[in-house]
């Protein structure tokens, strides 16, 4: 069995942003040479997420509205966590959206259903953060 590891780094210009990282993960898969196995992609920061969904702008806007209803950013005083930082809402949003995804690798490709893409969800941006890509297989 072969094991491959790489880190992808992101720095968003906004506090909250969804980034389609499928091309970067596909590049990692090609570099790995693995044809059959599993690909783990996970956010290495507690205020960011990795998830699979449709790359459709209306859906992305819906995510933003829904997440903001679940865990509004302001007022900052509504959260016990906020003191040194003002990012309690980002921690909660990450919990809802998830930490990682695992995608099957079949015949050297990510084995997706229709319309599926891998996204990096940033909920406390404007600083450099990383995503781990770990691929195992043959």
NORPE-V371534 format. One record per residue. PHI is phi in degrees with one decimal (none if undefined). OMEGA is omega in degrees with one decimal (none if undefined). Layout:
phi:omega
PHI:OMEGA
PHI:OMEGA
This chain:
phi:omega
none:178.4
-102.8:177.3
-126.7:-179.9
-128.9:178.5
-138.0:175.4
-150.8:175.1
-116.4:173.2
-104.4:-178.6
-113.5:-178.3
-133.7:172.2
-139.2:-177.0
-85.4:-179.6
-87.2:-179.8
-119.8:177.9
-62.0:179.4
-122.6:-178.6
-159.9:173.9
-109.8:-176.2
-123.3:175.1
-73.8:-177.6
-106.5:179.3
-55.6:179.5
-60.1:179.2
-66.7:178.5
-69.0:175.3
-60.6:177.6
-64.9:176.5
-62.0:179.9
-61.3:178.5
-61.1:179.7
-64.1:-177.4
-69.2:-176.1
76.3:-178.5
-77.2:-177.9
-106.2:-179.3
-137.2:179.9
165.2:-179.0
-135.0:178.8
-120.5:175.6
-98.7:175.1
-129.2:-179.1
-140.5:178.2
-71.4:-178.3
-100.8:178.5
-134.9:-171.1
-74.5:177.9
-114.4:177.1
-132.5:-174.1
-137.5:167.9
-129.7:-178.5
-151.6:178.4
-112.0:174.7
-166.9:-177.5
-81.8:177.2
-89.3:-175.7
-132.7:-171.7
-61.0:177.9
-63.3:176.8
-64.0:178.9
-63.4:175.9
-64.4:176.9
-63.7:176.1
-57.4:-178.3
-59.4:-179.9
-64.3:-178.6
-63.9:-179.4
-64.7:179.7
-68.7:173.9
-69.6:-179.6
-68.6:-176.5
-143.1:-178.2
-64.1:179.8
-62.1:-175.3
-120.5:1.0
-75.1:-179.0
-60.1:-176.4
-69.0:-179.1
-74.2:-175.7
-113.3:176.8
-65.5:-179.0
-65.1:-175.1
-70.0:179.4
-165.2:175.3
-70.1:178.7
-121.9:179.4
-117.5:-171.5
-120.2:179.1
-57.1:179.0
-59.7:180.0
-66.1:176.4
-61.9:-179.1
-68.0:179.3
-62.5:178.1
-62.4:-179.9
-61.0:179.7
-69.3:-174.4
-83.5:175.0
99.6:-176.1
-91.6:-171.8
-151.3:171.6
-133.1:171.0
-123.4:-178.7
-121.3:176.4
-65.2:173.4
-110.6:-178.6
-131.8:180.0
53.0:175.8
76.3:-179.3
-129.5:172.2
-66.8:-173.0
-91.6:-176.6
-93.5:165.5
-83.3:-179.9
-56.7:173.3
73.3:-176.4
-73.2:175.5
-140.4:176.4
-98.6:-179.1
-120.2:167.6
-98.3:177.7
-104.8:179.2
-102.7:-177.2
-120.7:176.5
-150.3:-168.4
-81.2:-177.9
74.8:172.5
-151.3:-174.8
-74.1:178.0
-138.1:-175.2
-122.9:176.4
-125.6:177.6
-90.2:171.3
-117.0:179.3
-125.8:-177.9
-121.8:176.7
-126.8:179.0
154.6:-178.1
-126.3:none
